Amino acid sequence: MNNSFIIAGREYADNARTKGFWINLLMFPIILVASIKVPQLLEEKAIPTRDYILIDQSGELGDVVQLAVDRQYAAKVAEALSSYYMANAKGGVGNEIDLEKMPSGGLDGMMSDFLEQDPGALDSLMQPGAIDSAVAMMQFGLNDDAPEFVAPRRPFSKVDVPTGIISATELGTMDSGEIVSRLRPYLLGDKYLTTDENKLFAVIIIPQGAAAQVKRGGAAGMMQQLDEKDGVQFWAKNLADMSLSRAISSALNEHLRTNEYQRLGVDEEIVSQVKSTQMLFTSFDPSKDVGEEKVSMADTIRQFAPLGFVYMMWIAIFTVVNMLLNNTIEEKSNRIIEVLLSSATPWEIMSGKLIGIAGVGMTMMVGWVLSMIGVLMYMAGPQVEWAATLLEVISNSGLLPLFGLYYLCGYLIYSGLFLAIGSLCSTIKESQNFMGTATVILMVPLMTMVFVARDPNGTLAQVLTWIPLYTPFVMMNRAAADPPAFDMWGSAILMLVTIVTMLWVSSRIFRIGILRTGQPPKLVELFKSLTQSLKNQ
C-alpha cells in the first residue's frame, strides 16, 4: 500500500503544479463575481437608450402609449431609489435586510405587486424635478459620505419622424404599409435617424379607427373577423426584448377596459377600488416551526441553493476524471506505466492514481468553496439580496458536508469508469469511442437538475435517485427538501455497493488494459476480456 501513496503523491504533484490547475482555481472567483456584476453592468451600460417612433393617426391612443413608456421608466427609478437608500442609510440598514421576513419575490416582486394595485402610483416621479426632490427627502437618513444618486438611463426614447422621410401632413393619412416601407431601412439598421448612429428600435403605428378594433370574449368574439393591420401595430426587428411591446399592450388593454366601464355607466372610482382589491394569499411551509411557517425569500433561496452545488459538483467531477483519463493514456503511450509495473502492482498503480487525483479534486473544491464564501460576504447587501441568505445556507444548513460526501462518491463512481477507459486506449483519439457515451450519461444530471429542484420528491427525482450513476447529483439536489429517510439511506447503500463493484470491475479491466497496444478496443472486446479475467481468478 506504500507504493499507492507514493504514486498518489506523484499524481497530485504533477497535476497541482501545472499552470492550468492554478488558472482553473483562480478563475472561479473571477467568474463568480462576473456572473453577478456583469449582468448589472450590461443592464446599466451595455444596452443603449433605444429609440422608437410613435405615429398616432387616431388621435386617441398616443398619450396612452407614451404614458406606459414613462411609467416603465418611473418604476425603474423607484427601484434605484430604494436600493440607493438601503445601501447608504445610517446604521447600515443595507446590510441588515431581514430576508426571513421579505416576501419570496424580493424587492422586484414587491414593486410589481404595488404597481398592479395602483399603476398610477409612480406618476409623480415623472414630474420635472421629482427625482431630485425624492433624493433630498432621503438626505436626513443617509450617511454623510453617501455618494450622489445617479438616476438610471431611460430604456426607451421617443423620436420624431424626420420630415424628409414623411411629412407632417402625410403622417395623419398615409397607409401604414407605406409608412413601414419608408422606415424599413431604419428598422433594419441600414440607415440611422440620428447622428449618433443609434438604430431605430421600434415603430408603433396607431391607424385611424384602431380604437374600434376590439376583440371581445364569448361566442360572439370568436366569430369576429379582424384585420391585424387595422389595429395597433408594433414593428421591431429585435424579437428578444419584449419589454416595450408588453408595456404598451398592457396599457392599451387597461385603457380599453376603463372605456368599457364608462360606456356601461360604471363609476371610475368604483372601478379603481375594485381593481385595487386583492384576496390575501400567503404561502406557508408545513415543515417550519409553528408561528414561522410563512414562506420568505430566504426559504426560496434555500430551496434552490443545492442547484449551485450540483453544478459545481458536475464541473469538478468532469474535470478531475478527465485528468485521470489523460494521465493514464499519456503514461501508457510514453511507456511510463511499464516502469511503474516493475515496482508496483496494477492495483497499487490504480489506487495511487485514484487517491492522487482525488486530492487534486478536493484541493480544487476547497478553493472554490472558500472563494464562493468570500465573494458572497463581499457582495451581500441590497444590490444582491440573496447573497446574505445563501451565505447563511452554506454555513448553517449542513449542505457543505453532504456536498463533500456526494462529491467523493460521484468521483469514485466515474473515476473507475474513466480509468478503465484510459487503460484500454493508447491515445486520446482512441478514447473518443467511449468518451462520447460517457459524456452523454454524465449530462443527464445537468439536463434534469431544474426539474428535480422544482419537484424534489416527485417521480423523476425518485427514479433518478435509484440510478447509482446519478445518485450523488440527485440526492444533493434534493437535500434542501428533506427527502424520505428510505431514499437517503437506501440510495446511500446502493451507491456504496456500486462504488465497490465499479472499482472492482475497473481494477480487472485496468490490469488487462495497461499493457494493451494496437487497434482501439471495441465494447465487445472489453466484455470478452473482462469475462476471461474473471474466469482466471
C-alpha positions as CSV (number, residue, x, y, z in Angstrom):
1,M,0.0,0.0,0.0
2,N,3.0,2.3,0.5
3,N,3.5,2.3,-3.3
4,S,0.0,3.5,-3.7
5,F,0.7,6.6,-1.6
6,I,3.9,7.2,-3.4
7,I,2.1,7.1,-6.8
8,A,-0.7,9.2,-5.3
9,G,1.8,11.9,-4.3
10,R,3.3,11.9,-7.7
11,E,-0.1,12.2,-9.4
12,Y,-1.1,15.1,-7.1
13,A,2.2,17.0,-7.6
14,D,2.2,16.5,-11.4
15,N,-1.3,18.0,-11.7
16,A,-1.3,20.6,-8.8
17,R,1.8,22.4,-10.0
18,T,0.6,22.9,-13.6
19,K,-0.4,26.3,-14.8
20,G,-3.8,25.1,-15.9
21,F,-4.7,23.9,-12.4
22,W,-4.0,27.2,-10.8
23,I,-5.6,29.2,-13.6
24,N,-8.7,27.0,-13.1
25,L,-8.6,27.6,-9.4
26,L,-8.2,31.4,-9.7
27,M,-10.7,31.8,-12.4
28,F,-13.6,30.5,-10.3
29,P,-13.9,33.6,-8.0
30,I,-13.5,35.8,-11.1
31,I,-16.3,34.0,-12.9
32,L,-18.5,34.1,-9.8
33,V,-18.1,37.9,-9.4
34,A,-18.5,38.4,-13.1
35,S,-21.8,36.4,-13.2
36,I,-23.2,38.8,-10.6
37,K,-21.7,42.1,-11.7
38,V,-21.6,41.7,-15.5
39,P,-25.4,41.4,-15.9
40,Q,-25.8,44.6,-13.7
41,L,-23.2,46.4,-15.8
42,L,-24.7,45.3,-19.0
43,E,-28.1,46.4,-17.9
44,E,-26.7,49.8,-16.9
45,K,-24.1,50.4,-19.6
46,A,-24.1,48.0,-22.5
47,I,-27.7,48.4,-23.7
48,P,-28.2,52.0,-25.0
49,T,-31.3,54.0,-24.8
50,R,-33.4,52.7,-27.7
51,D,-35.3,55.0,-30.0
52,Y,-38.9,54.4,-31.1
53,I,-41.3,56.3,-33.3
54,L,-44.9,56.7,-32.3
55,I,-47.4,57.5,-35.1
56,D,-50.9,58.1,-33.8
57,Q,-53.3,58.6,-36.7
58,S,-56.3,58.0,-34.4
59,G,-55.6,60.9,-32.1
60,E,-56.9,58.9,-29.2
61,L,-54.3,56.4,-28.1
62,G,-50.9,58.1,-28.5
63,D,-51.0,59.5,-25.0
64,V,-51.8,56.1,-23.5
65,V,-48.8,54.6,-25.2
66,Q,-46.4,57.4,-24.1
67,L,-47.7,57.1,-20.5
68,A,-47.0,53.4,-20.5
69,V,-43.4,54.1,-21.5
70,D,-43.0,56.8,-18.9
71,R,-44.4,54.6,-16.1
72,Q,-42.0,51.9,-17.1
73,Y,-39.1,54.2,-16.5
74,A,-40.6,55.6,-13.3
75,A,-40.7,52.1,-11.9
76,K,-37.1,51.7,-12.7
77,V,-36.3,54.9,-10.9
78,A,-38.2,53.9,-7.9
79,E,-36.3,50.6,-7.6
80,A,-33.0,52.5,-8.0
81,L,-34.0,55.0,-5.2
82,S,-35.0,52.1,-2.9
83,S,-31.7,50.3,-3.4
84,Y,-29.7,53.6,-3.0
85,Y,-31.4,54.3,0.3
86,M,-30.9,50.8,1.7
87,A,-27.2,50.8,0.7
88,N,-26.4,54.2,2.2
89,A,-28.8,54.5,5.2
90,K,-27.4,55.4,8.6
91,G,-26.9,52.4,10.8
92,G,-26.1,50.0,8.0
93,V,-29.7,49.3,7.0
94,G,-28.5,47.9,3.7
95,N,-26.5,45.2,5.4
96,E,-29.3,44.2,7.8
97,I,-32.1,43.2,5.4
98,D,-34.1,40.5,7.0
99,L,-34.8,38.1,4.1
100,E,-36.7,35.9,6.5
101,K,-39.4,38.5,6.6
102,M,-39.2,39.6,3.0
103,P,-41.7,38.1,0.5
104,S,-40.3,35.4,-1.7
105,G,-40.3,37.7,-4.7
106,G,-37.9,40.1,-3.2
107,L,-37.9,43.9,-3.9
108,D,-38.8,43.3,-7.6
109,G,-41.8,41.2,-6.5
110,M,-42.9,43.9,-4.0
111,M,-42.7,46.6,-6.6
112,S,-44.7,44.5,-9.2
113,D,-47.5,43.9,-6.6
114,F,-47.5,47.6,-5.7
115,L,-47.9,48.7,-9.3
116,E,-50.5,46.1,-10.0
117,Q,-52.7,47.6,-7.3
118,D,-52.1,51.2,-8.4
119,P,-50.4,51.7,-11.9
120,G,-50.5,55.5,-11.5
121,A,-48.7,55.5,-8.1
122,L,-45.4,56.4,-9.7
123,D,-46.8,59.2,-11.9
124,S,-45.4,61.8,-9.5
125,L,-41.8,60.6,-10.3
126,M,-42.4,61.7,-13.9
127,Q,-42.8,65.3,-13.0
128,P,-39.8,67.7,-13.6
129,G,-37.5,67.8,-10.6
130,A,-39.3,64.9,-8.8
131,I,-36.2,62.7,-8.6
132,D,-34.2,65.5,-7.1
133,S,-36.9,66.1,-4.5
134,A,-37.1,62.4,-3.6
135,V,-33.3,62.3,-3.0
136,A,-33.5,65.5,-0.9
137,M,-36.1,63.9,1.3
138,M,-33.8,61.0,1.9
139,Q,-30.8,63.0,3.0
140,F,-31.6,63.1,6.7
141,G,-31.4,59.3,6.8
142,L,-28.3,58.8,4.7
143,N,-24.7,58.6,5.8
144,D,-22.6,61.7,5.4
145,D,-20.3,60.1,2.8
146,A,-23.2,58.7,0.8
147,P,-22.4,59.0,-3.0
148,E,-24.5,61.1,-5.2
149,F,-27.6,59.4,-6.6
150,V,-27.4,58.7,-10.3
151,A,-30.7,58.1,-12.0
152,P,-30.9,55.1,-14.4
153,R,-30.9,55.7,-18.1
154,R,-34.2,55.7,-19.9
155,P,-34.5,52.3,-21.6
156,F,-36.6,53.9,-24.5
157,S,-36.8,57.3,-26.0
158,K,-39.4,58.7,-28.4
159,V,-38.1,60.3,-31.6
160,D,-39.9,62.1,-34.3
161,V,-40.1,61.1,-37.9
162,P,-37.9,63.5,-40.0
163,T,-39.9,65.5,-42.4
164,G,-37.6,64.4,-45.2
165,I,-38.9,60.9,-44.8
166,I,-42.6,61.5,-44.1
167,S,-44.0,65.0,-44.0
168,A,-46.3,66.1,-41.1
169,T,-49.3,66.2,-43.4
170,E,-48.7,62.7,-44.7
171,L,-48.4,61.2,-41.2
172,G,-52.0,61.6,-40.4
173,T,-53.3,59.9,-43.6
174,M,-50.6,57.7,-45.1
175,D,-51.3,54.0,-45.2
176,S,-49.4,52.0,-42.6
177,G,-47.9,49.8,-45.3
178,E,-46.3,52.9,-46.9
179,I,-45.1,54.2,-43.6
180,V,-43.3,50.9,-42.8
181,S,-41.9,50.8,-46.3
182,R,-40.2,54.2,-45.8
183,L,-39.0,53.4,-42.3
184,R,-37.9,49.8,-43.0
185,P,-34.2,50.7,-43.8
186,Y,-34.1,52.4,-40.4
187,L,-35.7,49.5,-38.6
188,L,-33.2,47.1,-40.2
189,G,-30.2,49.3,-39.2
190,D,-29.2,50.1,-42.8
191,K,-29.8,53.8,-42.1
192,Y,-29.9,56.0,-39.0
193,L,-32.3,58.7,-37.9
194,T,-29.8,60.4,-35.5
195,T,-26.2,61.5,-35.9
196,D,-25.0,59.1,-33.1
197,E,-25.9,56.2,-35.4
198,N,-28.4,54.8,-32.8
199,K,-30.5,52.2,-34.6
200,L,-34.3,52.6,-34.6
201,F,-35.7,50.0,-32.3
202,A,-39.4,50.1,-33.0
203,V,-42.2,51.8,-34.8
204,I,-45.7,51.9,-33.2
205,I,-48.4,52.8,-35.6
206,I,-52.0,53.5,-34.4
207,P,-54.2,53.7,-37.5
208,Q,-57.5,55.7,-37.6
209,G,-60.2,53.6,-36.1
210,A,-57.8,51.4,-34.2
211,A,-59.8,52.0,-31.0
212,A,-62.7,50.2,-32.6
213,Q,-60.7,47.1,-33.3
214,V,-61.6,45.3,-30.1
215,K,-61.5,41.5,-29.6
216,R,-64.4,40.6,-27.3
217,G,-64.8,37.4,-25.3
218,G,-67.6,34.8,-25.6
219,A,-69.0,33.1,-28.7
220,A,-69.5,36.5,-30.4
221,G,-65.9,37.3,-30.1
222,M,-64.8,34.0,-31.6
223,M,-66.8,34.9,-34.8
224,Q,-65.1,38.2,-35.2
225,Q,-63.1,38.7,-38.4
226,L,-60.5,41.4,-37.7
227,D,-57.6,42.5,-39.8
228,E,-54.3,42.9,-37.8
229,K,-53.3,45.9,-39.9
230,D,-56.4,47.8,-38.7
231,G,-55.3,47.6,-35.1
232,V,-52.3,48.9,-33.2
233,Q,-49.1,47.8,-35.0
234,F,-45.7,47.2,-33.3
235,W,-42.8,46.9,-35.7
236,A,-39.4,45.8,-34.4
237,K,-36.6,43.6,-35.7
238,N,-35.4,42.7,-32.1
239,L,-37.8,39.9,-31.1
240,A,-35.9,39.1,-27.9
241,D,-36.6,42.3,-25.9
242,M,-40.4,42.4,-25.5
243,S,-40.5,44.8,-22.5
244,L,-41.7,47.8,-24.6
245,S,-44.3,45.8,-26.6
246,R,-45.7,44.2,-23.4
247,A,-45.9,47.6,-21.5
248,I,-47.7,49.2,-24.5
249,S,-50.1,46.2,-24.9
250,S,-50.9,46.2,-21.2
251,A,-51.6,49.9,-21.1
252,L,-53.8,49.8,-24.2
253,N,-55.9,47.0,-22.8
254,E,-56.2,48.8,-19.4
255,H,-57.4,51.9,-21.2
256,L,-59.9,49.9,-23.2
257,R,-61.4,48.3,-20.2
258,T,-61.7,51.7,-18.5
259,N,-63.6,53.0,-21.5
260,E,-65.8,50.0,-21.4
261,Y,-66.7,50.7,-17.8
262,Q,-67.5,54.2,-18.7
263,R,-69.7,53.1,-21.6
264,L,-71.6,50.8,-19.3
265,G,-72.1,53.7,-16.8
266,V,-69.8,52.3,-14.1
267,D,-68.3,54.9,-11.8
268,E,-64.5,55.2,-12.3
269,E,-63.8,55.5,-8.6
270,I,-65.6,52.2,-8.0
271,V,-63.7,50.6,-10.8
272,S,-60.4,51.8,-9.2
273,Q,-61.4,50.4,-5.9
274,V,-62.3,47.1,-7.4
275,K,-59.0,46.8,-9.3
276,S,-57.0,47.5,-6.2
277,T,-58.9,44.9,-4.2
278,Q,-56.9,41.7,-3.7
279,M,-57.5,38.4,-1.9
280,L,-55.0,37.8,0.9
281,F,-52.9,34.9,-0.4
282,T,-49.8,33.7,1.6
283,S,-47.6,30.7,1.1
284,F,-46.8,28.6,4.1
285,D,-44.3,25.7,4.6
286,P,-45.6,23.0,6.9
287,S,-42.1,21.8,7.7
288,K,-41.2,25.0,9.5
289,D,-41.7,25.7,13.2
290,V,-45.1,26.8,14.5
291,G,-45.5,30.5,14.0
292,E,-42.8,30.8,11.4
293,E,-44.4,28.8,8.6
294,K,-44.7,31.8,6.2
295,V,-42.6,31.3,3.1
296,S,-40.0,34.1,2.7
297,M,-37.3,35.0,0.1
298,A,-34.8,33.2,2.3
299,D,-36.8,30.0,2.0
300,T,-36.9,30.2,-1.7
301,I,-33.1,30.7,-1.8
302,R,-32.6,27.7,0.4
303,Q,-34.8,25.5,-1.8
304,F,-32.7,26.3,-4.9
305,A,-29.3,26.6,-3.2
306,P,-28.4,22.9,-3.9
307,L,-28.6,23.7,-7.7
308,G,-25.3,25.6,-7.4
309,F,-23.7,22.7,-5.6
310,V,-24.9,20.2,-8.2
311,Y,-23.5,22.3,-11.0
312,M,-20.2,22.8,-9.2
313,M,-20.0,19.1,-8.4
314,W,-20.6,18.2,-12.0
315,I,-17.8,20.5,-13.3
316,A,-15.4,19.2,-10.7
317,I,-16.1,15.6,-11.4
318,F,-15.9,16.0,-15.1
319,T,-12.7,17.9,-14.8
320,V,-10.8,15.5,-12.5
321,V,-11.9,12.3,-14.2
322,N,-10.7,13.8,-17.5
323,M,-7.3,14.4,-15.7
324,L,-7.3,10.8,-14.7
325,L,-8.1,9.6,-18.2
326,N,-5.5,11.8,-19.9
327,N,-2.8,11.0,-17.4
328,T,-3.4,7.2,-17.8
329,I,-3.3,7.4,-21.6
330,E,-0.2,9.6,-21.6
331,E,1.7,7.3,-19.2
332,K,0.7,4.3,-21.3
333,S,1.7,5.9,-24.6
334,N,5.0,7.0,-23.2
335,R,5.7,3.6,-21.6
336,I,5.9,5.1,-18.1
337,I,3.3,2.6,-17.0
338,E,5.8,-0.3,-17.8
339,V,8.4,1.3,-15.5
340,L,5.8,1.6,-12.7
341,L,4.8,-2.1,-13.1
342,S,8.4,-3.1,-12.4
343,S,8.0,-1.9,-8.8
344,A,4.2,-1.8,-8.1
345,T,1.2,-4.0,-8.8
346,P,-1.6,-2.9,-11.1
347,W,-3.9,-2.3,-8.1
348,E,-1.3,-0.1,-6.4
349,I,-0.9,2.0,-9.5
350,M,-4.7,2.3,-10.0
351,S,-5.4,3.1,-6.3
352,G,-2.5,5.6,-6.3
353,K,-3.9,7.4,-9.3
354,L,-7.4,7.5,-7.7
355,I,-6.1,8.9,-4.4
356,G,-3.8,11.4,-6.1
357,I,-6.4,12.8,-8.5
358,A,-8.9,12.8,-5.6
359,G,-6.5,15.1,-3.7
360,V,-6.4,17.4,-6.7
361,G,-10.2,17.4,-6.9
362,M,-10.5,18.1,-3.1
363,T,-8.0,20.9,-3.3
364,M,-9.9,22.5,-6.2
365,M,-13.3,22.1,-4.4
366,V,-12.0,23.6,-1.1
367,G,-10.6,26.6,-3.1
368,W,-13.9,27.0,-4.9
369,V,-16.0,26.9,-1.7
370,L,-13.7,29.3,0.1
371,S,-13.8,31.6,-2.9
372,M,-17.6,31.4,-3.0
373,I,-17.9,32.3,0.7
374,G,-15.6,35.2,0.3
375,V,-17.4,36.6,-2.7
376,L,-20.8,36.2,-1.0
377,M,-19.5,38.0,2.1
378,Y,-18.3,40.8,-0.2
379,M,-21.4,41.0,-2.3
380,A,-24.1,40.7,0.5
381,G,-26.3,43.8,0.5
382,P,-29.4,45.4,-1.1
383,Q,-27.9,45.2,-4.6
384,V,-27.6,41.4,-4.3
385,E,-30.4,40.5,-1.8
386,W,-29.9,36.7,-2.0
387,A,-26.1,36.7,-1.2
388,A,-26.5,37.0,2.6
389,T,-29.1,34.2,2.8
390,L,-27.1,32.0,0.5
391,L,-24.1,32.6,2.8
392,E,-26.2,31.6,5.8
393,V,-27.4,28.5,4.0
394,I,-23.9,27.4,3.1
395,S,-22.7,28.0,6.7
396,N,-25.6,26.5,8.8
397,S,-27.7,24.2,6.7
398,G,-25.5,21.2,6.6
399,L,-25.2,21.3,2.8
400,L,-21.4,21.5,2.8
401,P,-20.8,18.1,4.5
402,L,-23.3,16.5,2.1
403,F,-21.6,18.2,-0.8
404,G,-18.2,16.8,0.2
405,L,-19.7,13.3,0.7
406,Y,-21.6,13.2,-2.6
407,Y,-18.7,14.7,-4.5
408,L,-16.4,11.9,-3.2
409,C,-19.0,9.2,-4.1
410,G,-19.5,10.6,-7.5
411,Y,-15.8,10.9,-8.1
412,L,-15.2,7.2,-7.2
413,I,-18.0,6.0,-9.4
414,Y,-16.9,8.0,-12.5
415,S,-13.2,7.7,-11.9
416,G,-13.4,3.9,-12.0
417,L,-15.2,4.2,-15.3
418,F,-12.8,6.7,-16.9
419,L,-9.7,4.9,-15.5
420,A,-10.8,1.7,-17.2
421,I,-11.3,3.6,-20.5
422,G,-7.9,5.1,-20.2
423,S,-6.2,1.8,-19.5
424,L,-7.7,0.3,-22.7
425,C,-6.7,3.2,-25.0
426,S,-3.2,4.2,-26.2
427,T,-4.2,7.7,-27.5
428,I,-6.8,10.3,-26.7
429,K,-8.2,9.7,-30.2
430,E,-8.9,6.1,-29.4
431,S,-10.7,7.0,-26.2
432,Q,-13.3,9.1,-28.1
433,N,-15.3,5.9,-28.9
434,F,-16.0,5.6,-25.2
435,M,-16.0,9.2,-24.2
436,G,-19.0,10.1,-26.3
437,T,-21.2,7.6,-24.4
438,A,-19.8,8.5,-21.0
439,T,-20.3,12.2,-21.6
440,V,-23.9,11.7,-22.6
441,I,-24.5,9.7,-19.4
442,L,-22.9,12.4,-17.4
443,M,-25.1,15.1,-19.0
444,V,-28.3,13.7,-17.6
445,P,-28.0,15.3,-14.1
446,L,-27.4,18.7,-15.7
447,M,-30.4,18.4,-18.0
448,T,-32.8,17.4,-15.2
449,M,-31.5,19.4,-12.2
450,V,-34.0,22.2,-12.5
451,F,-36.9,19.8,-12.8
452,V,-35.7,17.9,-9.7
453,A,-35.4,21.1,-7.7
454,R,-39.0,22.1,-8.6
455,D,-40.3,18.7,-7.6
456,P,-37.7,17.1,-5.3
457,N,-39.9,14.3,-4.1
458,G,-41.6,13.7,-7.5
459,T,-41.4,10.7,-9.8
460,L,-38.4,12.0,-11.8
461,A,-36.4,12.7,-8.7
462,Q,-37.2,9.3,-7.1
463,V,-36.4,7.3,-10.3
464,L,-33.0,9.1,-10.8
465,T,-32.2,8.6,-7.1
466,W,-32.1,4.9,-7.6
467,I,-29.8,5.0,-10.6
468,P,-26.3,4.9,-9.0
469,L,-24.6,6.9,-11.7
470,Y,-26.9,9.8,-10.9
471,T,-27.5,9.3,-7.2
472,P,-24.8,11.8,-5.9
473,F,-26.2,14.6,-8.1
474,V,-29.9,14.0,-7.5
475,M,-29.6,13.5,-3.7
476,M,-27.5,16.7,-3.5
477,N,-30.3,18.4,-5.4
478,R,-33.0,17.0,-3.1
479,A,-31.0,17.8,0.1
480,A,-32.9,21.0,0.9
481,A,-36.3,19.3,0.6
482,D,-35.9,16.7,3.4
483,P,-36.2,13.6,1.2
484,P,-37.6,10.4,2.9
485,A,-35.2,8.5,5.1
486,F,-35.7,5.4,2.9
487,D,-34.5,7.3,-0.1
488,M,-31.5,8.7,1.7
489,W,-30.3,5.5,3.4
490,G,-31.4,3.2,0.6
491,S,-29.7,5.2,-2.1
492,A,-26.6,5.6,0.0
493,I,-26.2,1.8,0.5
494,L,-26.8,1.2,-3.3
495,M,-24.3,3.9,-4.1
496,L,-21.6,2.3,-1.8
497,V,-22.3,-1.1,-3.4
498,T,-21.9,0.5,-6.8
499,I,-18.6,2.1,-5.9
500,V,-17.2,-1.2,-4.6
501,T,-18.4,-3.0,-7.7
502,M,-17.2,-0.3,-10.1
503,L,-13.7,-0.2,-8.6
504,W,-13.5,-4.0,-8.6
505,V,-14.5,-4.3,-12.2
506,S,-12.3,-1.4,-13.2
507,S,-9.3,-2.9,-11.4
508,R,-9.7,-6.0,-13.6
509,I,-10.0,-4.0,-16.8
510,F,-7.1,-1.8,-15.7
511,R,-4.9,-4.9,-15.2
512,I,-5.8,-6.2,-18.7
513,G,-5.6,-2.9,-20.5
514,I,-2.5,-1.1,-19.2
515,L,-0.2,-3.1,-21.4
516,R,-2.6,-3.3,-24.4
517,T,-1.4,-1.9,-27.7
518,G,-2.8,-2.0,-31.2
519,Q,-6.2,-1.1,-32.6
520,P,-8.7,0.8,-30.5
521,P,-10.8,-1.6,-28.4
522,K,-14.4,-2.3,-29.1
523,L,-17.1,-2.8,-26.5
524,V,-17.5,-6.5,-27.3
525,E,-13.7,-7.0,-26.8
526,L,-13.9,-5.2,-23.5
527,F,-16.6,-7.6,-22.1
528,K,-14.8,-10.6,-23.5
529,S,-11.5,-9.5,-21.8
530,L,-13.3,-8.9,-18.5
531,T,-15.0,-12.3,-18.7
532,Q,-11.7,-14.1,-19.4
533,S,-10.1,-12.2,-16.5
534,L,-12.8,-13.4,-14.1
535,K,-12.5,-17.0,-15.3
536,N,-8.8,-16.9,-14.5
537,Q,-9.4,-15.8,-10.8
